[in-house]
């Protein structure tokens, strides 16, 4: 009966992580920046680690049960490492860190492969005991989650937002869950064991509820909001597309869209503006290069773009 309850908790945790994965992949799909791949990778690995744990509990007498437990241990540790790396690189300008985040993610993926090979093809030297590695990995996960929580708190302090609190709470609960697991590993406290599962589930449930609610809210910014040239950071093409569609959407309420006014609002040279407009037409986001009205596809893209950027901001992620 106890095993059934534990397996159920692992299954529920895995499902919650995979639901979050669908939400967390949106920043990468919208921005096409590799540094945000750590979000879906992190929650994907976390979900897989809970599946491994469920298998380990259910097949206690299975010949490969030890290998499955090791797989769970490594997978969960790398999950939090991917999440921490994403938050670290999100605050850095793209131009300066593109190479470093590619190296970091490649290094983590290489470490994942090597770790898995060690599990099924042990090296000649003796590895530390499972309990010892588990405690060190729990500690590293606590550090990763503490870093993310501090990053979010600093972001919230600079720009207070009530919805950001739920993200901080979710990561904090996951961190306290790891801490409770570490306490249980050290002194076999049953209270810490139960607390670890409760804290983890609470953190994931809050995260899912927050992301579900946020994804259904349509973001609105004033239609006459001016994009001040001096305040605009260096933008990639996707960001320019989003800003241009927003301006065209707001300008379409006027009698006629004046390109020079559009140019001033998004701060790009006139010849490049014409190029971007032609590209939007090719993508089917605007009807034609004369009326400049958004198609249904363009309106959908703009809504999705604004929603994703808003959710990234509330998650403490910087897109620049």
SULCOR-V350888 format. One record per run of one state. SS is the DSSP state (h for helix, s for strand, l for the rest). FROM is the first residue (numbers start at 1). TO is the last residue. Records with the same first field share a line. If there is no record, write none. Layout:
SS = FROM-TO + FROM-TO
//
This chain:
l = 1-1 + 25-25 + 32-33 + 59-64 + 91-93 + 121-129 + 159-163 + 188-189 + 217-228 + 232-236 + 252-258 + 267-269 + 283-285 + 287-293 + 295-295 + 315-320
h = 2-24 + 26-31 + 34-58 + 65-90 + 94-120 + 130-158 + 164-187 + 190-216 + 229-231 + 237-251 + 259-266 + 270-282 + 296-314
s = 286-286 + 294-294
//
